[in-house]
Amino acid sequence: MYNLIKKLVYACFLFSAYFITAQAQQVNFYKQVNTIQTEFSYLWKHKNDTFQLRFDINNESLGQMPNSPINYNQRLLQDWVYNEVMWVAKSIDPKKSKVKITRKGDRLGFSVESRIPGEAQKILDNLTTAYETAKNDYWKKHFFVQYQSSNGANLIRHDHARYAELSSMELKPIVRAIEKAQQNPGDKREFVNIALSWIQNIPYDRLDNRRTSNAAGLISPRDLLLQNRGDCDSKSTLMAAILKAYNPQIKIEMVYLSDHALLAISMPSKPQELTVTSQGVSYVLVEPTGPAQYEIGEVAPSTRQELRNSQFQLITL
C-alpha cells in the first residue's frame, strides 16, 4: 500500500489556514481563432502579484487532441455490447445450435443448446469473448477504465492517464510560454509553480457530482483551454499533460479521494510540504483545482484529513 508521509502541523494553523488561503482571480482571458491557429492570453493575480501568459496552438494540433468524453451510462454500454454479441450469434447455424441472448438488468444472459458434442460450450466461450471485447472497445472508445474502490466495488472512471498522454505533445507551445516566463530557466520547481498558479486561476466548474455519478463529467485538456473552465480532475489532467510535454520522463500520480482529485509529482520536497510515497518513490502533492491558491505541497484541510486516514488511491499518469 501507499504510505502517506505525515507532517506535524498544529491544529490552530489548520483552522486559520482554511480562512486565510488566497483565492484565485483570473483578471482577463482572451482567445482569438484564425484559419491557422488559436491564440490564448491570460492575466491573473497570485497573492499580490499579477502574471501574464500567452501562447498559440495550431488548429491542426487542437484537432488531434481528444474530445471531452461522454458521461458513463450503463444502458449505452449494454446496447453497444448487445449489438456486437448479436453479430456473433447471427453467424451461428440455427440448424446446428440454438442461441438465446437475454437482457437481465444491466447484464446480458447467454444460453446455448446443441446436439454436437462440445459445441455449446465452444459457442458460449465465443459469446463471452465477444462480450468482453465489445465492453473493452466501448471503454477505450470513450476513455473509460475500470478500477476497484477501497471497499472492493468495481467502478468506472475516465482514463485520465490516456488523456494526458494523447494531449501532451500538442501542448508544447504552453511549455515554451511558461519557460519564457521563468526567471530561472531550467528550474523545475519554478516551472511547476507557474503552471500551478495559472491553472488554479482558470475558473472552476464542478460539472457533475462524483458522489452520485459513476465517471462523472470531465473536460478534456483541449476543451478546458477552449472553454476556459474545468473541475478538479479536468485541471489535474491538463497539468499532467503539460508536465509530460515539459519532461516525458517525469513521474506523476493522480490522487483520487472520495469526491476530489489532485496530483502528486516526483520532485524534491521542502520542509512541511505534504508528500505521498508509492513503490519507494516520494511525490509532492500539488493542488491545481483552485480557486484556493495552494502552493506546492499544500492542500485543503479536508484533503489532508482523507490523506491522513489513507482514504485515497494513486494511479500513475
C-alpha positions as CSV (number, residue, x, y, z in Angstrom):
1,M,0.0,0.0,0.0
2,Y,0.9,3.6,-0.4
3,N,2.5,5.2,2.6
4,L,1.4,8.7,3.5
5,I,4.3,10.7,4.9
6,K,2.8,12.5,7.9
7,K,3.8,16.0,8.7
8,L,3.0,17.5,12.1
9,V,1.0,20.7,11.9
10,Y,-0.7,22.5,14.7
11,A,-4.5,22.4,14.7
12,C,-4.7,26.2,15.1
13,F,-2.7,26.6,11.9
14,L,-5.1,24.3,10.0
15,F,-8.1,26.2,11.4
16,S,-6.7,29.6,10.4
17,A,-5.3,28.5,7.1
18,Y,-8.8,27.4,6.0
19,F,-9.9,31.0,6.2
20,I,-6.8,32.9,5.0
21,T,-6.0,30.9,1.9
22,A,-5.9,33.3,-1.0
23,Q,-8.4,32.8,-3.8
24,A,-7.5,32.6,-7.4
25,Q,-8.5,35.6,-9.6
26,Q,-8.4,35.5,-13.3
27,V,-8.3,39.1,-14.4
28,N,-8.6,38.5,-18.1
29,F,-8.9,35.7,-20.6
30,Y,-8.6,36.3,-24.4
31,K,-9.0,33.7,-27.2
32,Q,-8.7,34.5,-30.9
33,V,-9.2,31.9,-33.6
34,N,-7.9,32.3,-37.1
35,T,-7.5,29.9,-40.0
36,I,-4.1,28.6,-38.8
37,Q,-4.0,28.8,-35.0
38,T,-5.8,29.8,-31.9
39,E,-4.3,32.5,-29.7
40,F,-4.6,32.3,-25.9
41,S,-3.9,35.1,-23.4
42,Y,-4.3,35.0,-19.7
43,L,-3.9,37.6,-17.0
44,W,-4.3,36.6,-13.3
45,K,-3.3,37.6,-9.8
46,H,-1.4,35.4,-7.4
47,K,-1.4,36.8,-4.0
48,N,-0.2,40.4,-4.6
49,D,1.4,39.9,-8.0
50,T,0.0,39.9,-11.5
51,F,1.0,37.4,-14.1
52,Q,0.5,37.0,-17.8
53,L,0.8,34.0,-20.1
54,R,0.4,34.0,-23.9
55,F,0.7,31.2,-26.4
56,D,-0.6,30.0,-29.8
57,I,-1.6,26.4,-30.7
58,N,-2.1,25.3,-34.3
59,N,-5.7,24.4,-35.1
60,E,-4.5,21.1,-36.5
61,S,-2.9,20.3,-33.2
62,L,-6.0,21.2,-31.3
63,G,-8.0,18.9,-33.7
64,Q,-5.7,16.0,-32.9
65,M,-6.3,16.2,-29.2
66,P,-9.1,14.0,-27.8
67,N,-12.6,15.4,-27.2
68,S,-14.3,15.6,-23.9
69,P,-15.9,12.2,-23.1
70,I,-19.5,11.4,-22.6
71,N,-20.6,10.6,-19.1
72,Y,-20.7,6.9,-18.3
73,N,-24.1,5.3,-19.0
74,Q,-24.6,1.6,-18.3
75,R,-27.5,1.4,-20.7
76,L,-25.5,2.7,-23.6
77,L,-22.7,0.2,-22.8
78,Q,-25.3,-2.6,-22.8
79,D,-26.7,-1.5,-26.1
80,W,-23.3,-1.4,-27.7
81,V,-22.3,-4.9,-26.3
82,Y,-25.7,-6.4,-27.2
83,N,-25.4,-5.4,-30.8
84,E,-21.8,-6.7,-31.0
85,V,-22.7,-10.0,-29.4
86,M,-25.8,-10.4,-31.7
87,W,-23.5,-10.3,-34.7
88,V,-21.7,-13.3,-33.3
89,A,-25.0,-15.1,-32.5
90,K,-26.4,-14.5,-36.0
91,S,-23.3,-16.2,-37.6
92,I,-24.2,-19.5,-35.9
93,D,-26.1,-22.0,-38.0
94,P,-29.5,-22.3,-36.3
95,K,-29.9,-25.8,-37.6
96,K,-26.9,-27.0,-35.6
97,S,-27.2,-24.8,-32.4
98,K,-29.9,-22.7,-30.7
99,V,-28.6,-19.5,-29.1
100,K,-30.6,-17.3,-26.8
101,I,-29.5,-13.9,-25.6
102,T,-31.5,-12.1,-22.9
103,R,-31.1,-8.8,-21.0
104,K,-31.2,-9.0,-17.3
105,G,-31.0,-5.5,-15.8
106,D,-27.5,-4.3,-16.7
107,R,-26.3,-7.7,-17.8
108,L,-26.7,-10.0,-20.7
109,G,-27.5,-13.7,-20.4
110,F,-26.5,-16.4,-22.8
111,S,-27.9,-19.9,-23.3
112,V,-26.9,-22.4,-26.0
113,E,-28.3,-25.7,-27.0
114,S,-26.6,-28.0,-29.5
115,R,-26.6,-31.6,-30.5
116,I,-23.0,-31.5,-31.4
117,P,-20.7,-32.6,-28.5
118,G,-18.8,-29.7,-27.1
119,E,-20.3,-27.2,-29.5
120,A,-22.5,-25.5,-26.9
121,Q,-19.5,-24.7,-24.7
122,K,-17.5,-23.5,-27.6
123,I,-20.3,-21.1,-28.6
124,L,-20.6,-19.9,-25.0
125,D,-16.9,-19.2,-24.9
126,N,-17.1,-17.2,-28.2
127,L,-20.1,-15.2,-26.9
128,T,-18.2,-14.5,-23.7
129,T,-15.1,-13.4,-25.6
130,A,-17.3,-11.2,-27.9
131,Y,-18.9,-9.7,-24.8
132,E,-15.6,-8.8,-23.1
133,T,-14.1,-7.5,-26.4
134,A,-17.1,-5.3,-27.0
135,K,-17.1,-3.9,-23.5
136,N,-13.4,-3.1,-23.6
137,D,-13.8,-1.5,-27.1
138,Y,-16.6,0.7,-25.7
139,W,-14.5,1.8,-22.7
140,K,-11.5,2.5,-24.9
141,K,-13.5,4.5,-27.5
142,H,-15.0,6.7,-24.7
143,F,-11.9,6.9,-22.5
144,F,-13.2,4.8,-19.6
145,V,-11.3,2.4,-17.4
146,Q,-12.5,0.1,-14.7
147,Y,-11.0,0.2,-11.2
148,Q,-11.6,-1.3,-7.8
149,S,-12.6,1.0,-4.9
150,S,-11.2,0.8,-1.4
151,N,-14.2,-1.3,-0.4
152,G,-13.8,-3.7,-3.3
153,A,-16.5,-2.4,-5.6
154,N,-15.9,-2.3,-9.4
155,L,-16.3,1.2,-10.6
156,I,-15.7,3.2,-13.8
157,R,-13.7,6.4,-14.2
158,H,-12.3,8.4,-17.1
159,D,-8.9,7.4,-18.4
160,H,-7.0,10.5,-17.2
161,A,-3.7,8.9,-18.0
162,R,-4.6,8.4,-21.6
163,Y,-6.0,11.9,-21.9
164,A,-2.7,13.3,-20.6
165,E,-0.6,11.1,-22.9
166,L,-2.6,11.9,-26.1
167,S,-2.7,15.6,-25.3
168,S,0.9,16.3,-24.1
169,M,2.7,16.6,-27.4
170,E,0.3,19.2,-28.7
171,L,0.8,21.4,-25.6
172,K,4.5,22.2,-26.3
173,P,3.5,25.9,-27.0
174,I,2.3,26.2,-23.4
175,V,5.6,24.7,-22.2
176,R,7.6,27.3,-24.2
177,A,5.4,30.1,-22.9
178,I,6.0,29.1,-19.3
179,E,9.7,28.6,-19.8
180,K,9.8,32.1,-21.3
181,A,8.1,33.5,-18.2
182,Q,10.6,31.8,-15.8
183,Q,13.2,33.9,-14.1
184,N,15.4,30.9,-13.7
185,P,15.4,28.8,-16.9
186,G,15.6,25.1,-16.3
187,D,14.3,25.3,-12.8
188,K,11.7,22.5,-12.5
189,R,10.1,23.8,-9.3
190,E,9.6,27.3,-10.8
191,F,8.0,25.8,-13.9
192,V,5.6,23.8,-11.7
193,N,4.8,26.9,-9.7
194,I,3.9,28.9,-12.8
195,A,1.8,26.2,-14.3
196,L,0.1,25.5,-11.0
197,S,-0.8,29.2,-10.4
198,W,-2.1,29.6,-14.0
199,I,-4.3,26.5,-13.9
200,Q,-5.7,27.4,-10.4
201,N,-6.8,30.7,-11.8
202,I,-8.8,29.1,-14.7
203,P,-12.5,29.4,-13.5
204,Y,-13.7,26.3,-11.6
205,D,-16.7,24.4,-12.8
206,R,-17.8,21.4,-10.9
207,L,-19.5,19.8,-14.0
208,D,-21.2,17.0,-12.1
209,N,-21.5,15.3,-8.7
210,R,-19.0,12.5,-8.2
211,R,-20.9,11.1,-5.3
212,T,-24.0,10.3,-7.4
213,S,-22.5,9.7,-10.8
214,N,-20.1,6.9,-11.8
215,A,-17.4,8.5,-14.0
216,A,-18.9,12.0,-13.7
217,G,-18.2,14.8,-16.1
218,L,-14.7,15.5,-17.4
219,I,-13.4,18.3,-19.7
220,S,-10.5,17.2,-21.9
221,P,-7.3,19.3,-21.8
222,R,-8.2,20.8,-25.3
223,D,-11.8,21.7,-24.3
224,L,-10.6,23.1,-21.0
225,L,-8.4,25.5,-22.8
226,L,-11.1,26.4,-25.3
227,Q,-13.9,26.8,-22.7
228,N,-11.7,28.3,-20.0
229,R,-13.2,26.2,-17.3
230,G,-12.8,22.9,-15.5
231,D,-13.1,20.9,-12.4
232,C,-10.6,19.1,-10.2
233,D,-9.7,16.0,-12.3
234,S,-10.0,18.1,-15.6
235,K,-7.5,20.6,-14.3
236,S,-5.2,17.9,-12.9
237,T,-5.3,16.1,-16.2
238,L,-4.3,19.3,-18.1
239,M,-1.5,20.0,-15.7
240,A,-0.2,16.4,-16.0
241,A,-0.3,16.7,-19.8
242,I,1.7,19.9,-19.7
243,L,4.3,18.4,-17.3
244,K,4.6,15.4,-19.6
245,A,5.2,17.8,-22.5
246,Y,7.8,19.6,-20.4
247,N,9.6,16.3,-19.4
248,P,8.2,13.0,-20.7
249,Q,10.2,11.1,-18.1
250,I,8.6,12.9,-15.1
251,K,6.7,10.7,-12.7
252,I,3.2,11.8,-11.9
253,E,0.4,10.2,-9.9
254,M,-3.3,11.1,-9.9
255,V,-4.5,11.2,-6.3
256,Y,-8.2,10.1,-6.1
257,L,-10.2,11.0,-2.9
258,S,-13.8,10.3,-2.2
259,D,-15.0,13.4,-4.1
260,H,-11.9,15.1,-5.4
261,A,-8.7,14.6,-7.4
262,L,-5.3,16.2,-7.4
263,L,-1.7,15.4,-8.4
264,A,1.5,14.1,-6.9
265,I,4.7,14.9,-8.6
266,S,8.1,13.2,-8.2
267,M,10.4,16.1,-7.1
268,P,12.5,17.1,-4.1
269,S,10.2,18.3,-1.3
270,K,10.7,21.2,1.2
271,P,10.0,21.1,4.9
272,Q,6.3,21.0,5.7
273,E,5.3,20.1,2.1
274,L,2.9,17.1,2.1
275,T,4.1,14.0,0.2
276,V,3.0,10.5,-0.6
277,T,5.2,7.5,-1.3
278,S,4.5,4.9,-4.0
279,Q,6.8,1.9,-4.7
280,G,9.6,3.7,-2.9
281,V,9.3,6.9,-4.8
282,S,8.4,10.2,-3.0
283,Y,5.8,12.5,-4.6
284,V,5.0,16.1,-3.6
285,L,1.2,16.9,-3.6
286,V,0.0,19.6,-6.0
287,E,-3.5,21.0,-6.0
288,P,-4.4,22.5,-9.4
289,T,-8.1,22.9,-8.8
290,G,-8.5,26.4,-7.4
291,P,-9.9,28.8,-6.6
292,A,-7.8,28.4,-3.5
293,Q,-4.2,29.3,-4.2
294,Y,-2.3,26.4,-2.6
295,E,1.4,26.3,-3.2
296,I,3.4,23.2,-4.0
297,G,2.9,20.7,-1.1
298,E,-0.2,22.4,0.2
299,V,-3.7,21.0,0.2
300,A,-7.1,21.8,1.7
301,P,-7.8,20.7,5.3
302,S,-10.5,18.2,4.0
303,T,-8.0,16.7,1.6
304,R,-5.3,16.5,4.3
305,Q,-7.7,14.6,6.6
306,E,-8.5,12.0,3.9
307,L,-4.9,11.5,3.2
308,R,-4.1,11.0,6.9
309,N,-6.9,8.4,7.0
310,S,-5.4,6.7,3.9
311,Q,-8.7,7.3,2.1
312,F,-7.1,7.7,-1.3
313,Q,-5.9,5.8,-4.4
314,L,-2.9,6.6,-6.6
315,I,-2.9,6.0,-10.4
316,T,0.2,6.5,-12.5
317,L,-0.2,9.0,-15.3
